[in-house]
Amino acid sequence: MYILVLLFVANDAWIYKTPIAKITHVKEEQTASRKAVRGGKELYYKQTMEARILNGTEKGQNIVLKNTYTSSMITGQKYHKGDKVLLNSNGGKATGTIKTLKRDTYLAAIFGVILFLLIGITKKQGLRTIFTMIVNLVIYSAGFLLYLRGYDILRVCNVLAVVFTLVTIFFLTGLDRKTVAAILSTLCVLALIMGIFLFTMNHTAALDYSMMEYLGSTEHPEDVFVAEVLFAGLGAIMDVAVTLSAAMGELIRKKPDIRYKKLDSLFAMPVIQRAILDNAARYVRPGGTLLYSTCTILPEENEEVSDGFLSEHPEFLMTPFTLPEPIGTCNGRMTLWPHRHQTDGFYICRMTRRP
């Protein structure tokens, strides 16, 4: 199915009203060399290309295209043989200038890979993510239609930001207190950021929107720019909020009792662990083994406890042990890290009582 979609998108020129051409030959020459702003040289190039039109009344005809670009790609873009490009038109006829590169095939390929990774790695959560993306796309389309009908773009975007937040966090994390906390924190931080941004905008020199590509040709470029910042900030904040909420959910799933613990009780854990270790040591015979292990990576509950015990119990010493590969031999103690060993966080310390 994925291959069929890629084949369709790669041959969908007939859908477009804009003329599309495939470049068949490229001739390139350097036209100038100037000093760059940050030193070095900025090279200027001119491309003369032959292309075959793929759609419209001129389908099958050849056309000569002209293009200029610089070595830094700040001004213009370099095109290659085989690229499909959208052309400017005049009176329904394609002209010799390029509007932009046709990117839908690349986007479909990337989107498909993302879907496969989401489903393959996260399974059920991946399906929820895909569903959320589809719902958000429908919401965005509805907001875009309202804008085209004359509604104020900032009011539309403010509503969309709230709806995006509610839908995304609710579908990805479920309905509980941590979801409510994530939604409220996202909206509060977004409001704070936009307040700082608008304050800065109103108390600094006006921006020159004519240099911001399509913003310079819109009727209210400042509103479009604010909307862009709004959605960019929302995306960054929601990324953190969803990650934190998902991490808390995973932690509670593995340790359900942690939700009932008070923070101050966690600070008392090293004292309790040391007391347990001291008591267990009384029952270890000479030459016997005492194993101290925790399900945490905190040094306060791990190395500091075992080091403190050994300093007060010289009759014990750390002795090597072996874990399954790829970990292998450990020199008396070992901390297992999720990102290194693909396990939960653990600490193991093997101590032997001297004969």
C-alpha positions as CSV (number, residue, x, y, z in Angstrom):
1,M,0.0,0.0,0.0
2,Y,2.8,2.4,0.9
3,I,4.6,1.7,-2.4
4,L,1.3,2.4,-4.3
5,V,0.9,5.7,-2.5
6,L,4.5,6.7,-3.4
7,L,3.9,5.7,-7.0
8,F,0.7,7.7,-7.1
9,V,2.3,10.8,-5.6
10,A,5.3,10.5,-8.0
11,N,2.9,10.6,-11.0
12,D,0.2,13.0,-9.8
13,A,1.1,15.9,-12.0
14,W,-2.3,15.7,-13.7
15,I,-3.9,16.8,-10.5
16,Y,-2.1,20.2,-10.4
17,K,-3.4,23.3,-12.2
18,T,0.1,24.8,-11.9
19,P,2.4,23.7,-14.8
20,I,4.9,21.0,-13.7
21,A,8.1,20.0,-15.6
22,K,10.8,17.4,-15.1
23,I,14.3,18.6,-15.7
24,T,16.2,16.5,-18.3
25,H,19.4,18.5,-18.8
26,V,21.3,21.1,-16.8
27,K,24.0,23.5,-17.9
28,E,25.7,25.5,-15.2
29,E,28.2,28.4,-15.2
30,Q,29.7,30.7,-12.6
31,T,28.8,34.3,-13.2
32,A,30.4,36.2,-10.3
33,S,32.4,35.9,-7.1
34,R,32.0,38.4,-4.3
35,K,33.2,38.7,-0.7
36,A,30.8,37.1,1.8
37,V,29.5,38.9,4.9
38,R,31.4,36.6,7.2
39,G,34.5,36.4,5.1
40,G,35.4,34.0,2.3
41,K,33.7,34.2,-1.1
42,E,30.1,34.0,-2.2
43,L,29.9,32.4,-5.7
44,Y,27.1,33.2,-8.1
45,Y,25.8,30.6,-10.6
46,K,23.5,30.6,-13.5
47,Q,21.6,27.5,-14.7
48,T,20.1,26.9,-18.1
49,M,18.0,23.8,-18.0
50,E,15.9,21.7,-20.5
51,A,12.7,20.2,-19.1
52,R,9.6,18.3,-20.2
53,I,6.2,19.6,-19.2
54,L,4.2,16.9,-17.4
55,N,0.6,18.3,-17.3
56,G,-1.8,20.8,-18.9
57,T,-2.3,21.6,-22.5
58,E,1.4,21.8,-23.1
59,K,2.0,18.3,-21.7
60,G,5.0,16.6,-23.5
61,Q,6.5,19.8,-24.8
62,N,10.0,20.8,-24.0
63,I,10.8,24.1,-22.3
64,V,14.0,26.0,-21.4
65,L,14.3,27.2,-17.8
66,K,16.6,29.8,-16.3
67,N,17.7,29.9,-12.6
68,T,20.3,31.6,-10.5
69,Y,21.6,30.7,-7.1
70,T,24.6,31.4,-4.8
71,S,27.0,28.9,-3.2
72,S,25.5,29.5,0.3
73,M,22.0,28.8,-1.0
74,I,20.7,31.9,0.8
75,T,19.7,33.4,-2.5
76,G,18.1,30.9,-4.9
77,Q,18.2,27.1,-5.0
78,K,20.2,24.7,-7.1
79,Y,18.3,22.2,-9.3
80,H,19.4,18.9,-10.6
81,K,18.6,16.6,-13.5
82,G,15.5,14.6,-12.6
83,D,14.0,17.2,-10.3
84,K,10.3,18.0,-10.8
85,V,9.5,21.7,-10.5
86,L,6.4,23.9,-10.4
87,L,6.6,26.7,-13.1
88,N,5.2,30.2,-13.2
89,S,2.6,30.7,-15.8
90,N,1.2,33.5,-17.9
91,G,-2.3,33.2,-19.5
92,G,-2.3,29.5,-18.8
93,K,1.1,29.0,-20.5
94,A,4.2,27.9,-18.7
95,T,7.0,30.5,-18.6
96,G,10.7,29.8,-18.3
97,T,10.9,30.6,-14.6
98,I,10.7,28.1,-11.7
99,K,8.3,28.7,-8.8
100,T,9.5,26.0,-6.5
101,L,10.6,22.3,-6.2
102,K,7.8,19.7,-6.3
103,R,8.2,18.1,-2.9
104,D,5.1,16.0,-2.4
105,T,6.9,12.7,-3.1
106,Y,9.6,13.4,-0.5
107,L,7.0,14.4,2.0
108,A,4.9,11.3,1.4
109,A,8.0,9.1,1.8
110,I,9.0,10.8,5.1
111,F,5.4,10.7,6.4
112,G,5.2,6.9,5.6
113,V,8.5,6.2,7.4
114,I,7.2,8.2,10.4
115,L,4.0,6.1,10.5
116,F,5.9,2.8,10.3
117,L,8.2,3.8,13.1
118,L,5.3,5.0,15.3
119,I,3.4,1.8,14.9
120,G,6.4,-0.5,14.9
121,I,8.0,1.0,18.0
122,T,5.2,2.4,20.1
123,K,2.4,0.1,18.8
124,K,-0.9,1.3,20.5
125,Q,0.5,4.6,21.5
126,G,1.7,5.1,17.9
127,L,-1.9,4.5,16.6
128,R,-3.1,7.1,19.1
129,T,-0.5,9.5,17.8
130,I,-1.6,9.0,14.2
131,F,-5.2,9.5,15.2
132,T,-4.3,12.7,17.0
133,M,-2.4,14.0,13.9
134,I,-5.5,13.3,11.7
135,V,-7.8,15.1,14.1
136,N,-5.5,18.1,14.4
137,L,-5.2,18.2,10.6
138,V,-9.0,18.4,10.4
139,I,-9.1,21.1,13.0
140,Y,-6.4,23.1,11.2
141,S,-8.3,22.8,7.9
142,A,-11.4,24.1,9.6
143,G,-9.5,27.1,11.0
144,F,-7.9,27.8,7.6
145,L,-11.4,27.8,6.0
146,L,-12.5,30.4,8.6
147,Y,-9.6,32.6,7.8
148,L,-10.4,32.4,4.0
149,R,-13.9,33.5,4.8
150,G,-12.6,36.7,6.4
151,Y,-12.3,35.8,10.1
152,D,-9.5,37.5,12.0
153,I,-6.4,35.3,11.7
154,L,-5.2,36.0,15.3
155,R,-8.6,35.1,16.8
156,V,-8.7,31.9,14.7
157,C,-5.2,31.0,15.8
158,N,-5.9,31.6,19.5
159,V,-8.8,29.3,19.4
160,L,-6.8,26.7,17.4
161,A,-4.0,26.8,19.9
162,V,-6.4,26.0,22.8
163,V,-8.1,23.2,20.8
164,F,-4.8,21.7,19.6
165,T,-3.6,21.6,23.2
166,L,-6.7,19.9,24.5
167,V,-7.0,17.4,21.7
168,T,-3.3,16.4,21.6
169,I,-2.6,16.0,25.3
170,F,-6.0,14.3,26.0
171,F,-5.6,11.7,23.2
172,L,-1.9,11.0,24.0
173,T,-2.0,10.8,27.8
174,G,-5.7,10.1,28.6
175,L,-8.0,11.8,31.1
176,D,-6.6,12.1,34.6
177,R,-5.0,14.7,36.8
178,K,-1.6,14.7,35.1
179,T,-3.4,15.5,31.8
180,V,-5.2,18.5,33.3
181,A,-1.9,19.6,34.8
182,A,-0.1,19.3,31.4
183,I,-2.9,21.2,29.6
184,L,-2.9,24.1,32.2
185,S,0.9,24.3,32.3
186,T,1.1,24.4,28.5
187,L,-1.5,27.2,28.1
188,C,0.0,29.2,31.0
189,V,3.6,29.0,29.6
190,L,2.3,29.8,26.1
191,A,0.5,32.9,27.4
192,L,3.7,33.9,29.3
193,I,5.9,33.5,26.2
194,M,3.4,35.3,23.9
195,G,3.2,38.1,26.4
196,I,6.9,38.6,26.5
197,F,7.0,38.4,22.7
198,L,4.3,41.0,22.1
199,F,5.8,43.3,24.7
200,T,9.1,43.1,22.9
201,M,7.4,43.7,19.5
202,N,5.6,46.8,20.8
203,H,8.7,48.3,22.4
204,T,11.3,47.7,19.6
205,A,11.8,48.9,16.1
206,A,9.2,47.6,13.5
207,L,10.3,44.6,11.5
208,D,10.8,44.7,7.8
209,Y,8.4,42.0,6.6
210,S,9.3,42.5,2.9
211,M,12.4,40.3,3.5
212,M,10.4,37.4,5.0
213,E,9.5,35.6,1.8
214,Y,5.7,35.4,1.4
215,L,5.0,37.6,4.5
216,G,6.0,40.7,2.5
217,S,3.1,40.1,0.0
218,T,0.3,39.5,2.5
219,E,-2.2,42.1,3.5
220,H,-1.4,41.9,7.3
221,P,2.1,40.4,7.6
222,E,2.5,41.3,11.3
223,D,-0.6,39.2,12.2
224,V,0.7,36.2,10.1
225,F,4.1,36.5,11.8
226,V,2.5,36.5,15.3
227,A,0.5,33.5,14.4
228,E,3.7,31.7,13.3
229,V,5.4,32.4,16.6
230,L,2.3,31.3,18.4
231,F,2.2,27.9,16.8
232,A,6.0,27.4,17.0
233,G,5.9,28.1,20.7
234,L,2.9,25.9,21.2
235,G,4.7,23.0,19.5
236,A,7.8,23.3,21.6
237,I,5.9,23.6,24.9
238,M,3.5,20.7,24.1
239,D,6.5,18.5,23.2
240,V,7.9,19.0,26.7
241,A,4.5,18.7,28.4
242,V,3.6,15.4,26.6
243,T,7.0,14.0,27.3
244,L,6.8,14.7,31.0
245,S,3.2,13.4,31.2
246,A,4.1,10.2,29.4
247,A,7.2,9.7,31.6
248,M,5.1,10.1,34.7
249,G,2.6,7.7,33.4
250,E,5.3,5.1,32.6
251,L,6.8,5.6,36.1
252,I,3.4,5.1,37.8
253,R,2.8,2.0,35.6
254,K,6.0,0.4,36.8
255,K,5.8,1.6,40.4
256,P,2.1,2.2,41.2
257,D,2.8,2.9,44.9
258,I,4.9,5.9,44.1
259,R,1.8,8.1,43.6
260,Y,1.0,7.6,47.3
261,K,4.5,8.6,48.6
262,K,5.3,12.0,50.0
263,L,8.5,13.7,48.8
264,D,9.9,14.0,52.2
265,S,9.7,10.2,52.7
266,L,12.1,9.7,49.7
267,F,14.8,11.7,51.5
268,A,14.7,9.2,54.4
269,M,15.3,6.2,52.2
270,P,19.1,6.2,52.6
271,V,18.8,6.0,56.3
272,I,16.3,3.1,56.1
273,Q,18.5,1.3,53.5
274,R,21.6,1.6,55.7
275,A,19.7,0.3,58.7
276,I,18.5,-2.8,56.6
277,L,22.1,-3.3,55.4
278,D,23.5,-3.1,58.9
279,N,20.9,-5.6,60.2
280,A,21.5,-8.1,57.3
281,A,25.2,-8.0,57.9
282,R,24.7,-9.6,61.4
283,Y,23.5,-12.9,59.7
284,V,26.4,-13.2,57.2
285,R,28.8,-16.0,58.1
286,P,32.6,-15.6,57.5
287,G,33.3,-16.0,53.8
288,G,29.6,-15.4,53.1
289,T,28.2,-12.9,50.6
290,L,26.1,-9.8,51.2
291,L,24.4,-8.4,48.2
292,Y,23.0,-4.8,48.3
293,S,20.8,-3.8,45.4
294,T,18.3,-1.0,44.7
295,C,16.0,0.0,41.9
296,T,17.3,3.5,41.6
297,I,20.3,5.4,40.1
298,L,20.6,8.0,42.9
299,P,24.1,8.0,44.4
300,E,22.5,8.9,47.8
301,E,20.8,5.5,47.9
302,N,23.5,3.6,46.2
303,E,27.3,4.3,46.4
304,E,26.9,6.5,49.5
305,V,25.1,3.8,51.4
306,S,27.5,1.0,50.4
307,D,30.6,3.1,50.9
308,G,29.4,4.2,54.4
309,F,28.7,0.6,55.3
310,L,32.1,-0.6,54.2
311,S,33.9,2.2,56.1
312,E,32.2,1.2,59.3
313,H,32.4,-2.6,58.6
314,P,36.0,-3.4,57.7
315,E,35.2,-7.1,58.0
316,F,33.4,-6.7,54.6
317,L,35.0,-6.0,51.2
318,M,33.6,-5.6,47.7
319,T,34.2,-8.6,45.5
320,P,33.8,-8.9,41.7
321,F,30.8,-10.6,40.1
322,T,29.6,-11.3,36.5
323,L,26.4,-10.2,34.8
324,P,25.1,-11.5,31.5
325,E,26.6,-10.1,28.3
326,P,27.1,-7.5,27.1
327,I,27.8,-6.2,30.7
328,G,30.2,-9.0,31.8
329,T,32.5,-8.7,34.8
330,C,31.9,-6.0,37.4
331,N,34.5,-4.8,39.9
332,G,32.4,-5.1,43.0
333,R,29.5,-2.9,42.1
334,M,27.6,-1.8,39.0
335,T,24.9,0.8,38.2
336,L,22.6,-0.2,35.3
337,W,21.3,2.7,33.2
338,P,18.3,2.5,30.9
339,H,20.0,4.3,28.0
340,R,23.1,2.2,28.2
341,H,22.0,-1.2,29.2
342,Q,18.3,-1.3,28.1
343,T,17.2,-2.1,31.6
344,D,15.5,-0.2,34.4
345,G,17.8,1.8,36.7
346,F,19.5,-0.6,39.2
347,Y,22.5,-0.6,41.5
348,I,24.2,-3.8,42.6
349,C,27.0,-4.1,45.1
350,R,28.5,-7.5,46.1
351,M,30.3,-7.7,49.5
352,T,32.0,-10.7,51.1
353,R,32.7,-11.1,54.8
354,R,36.3,-11.8,55.4
355,P,37.0,-15.4,56.7
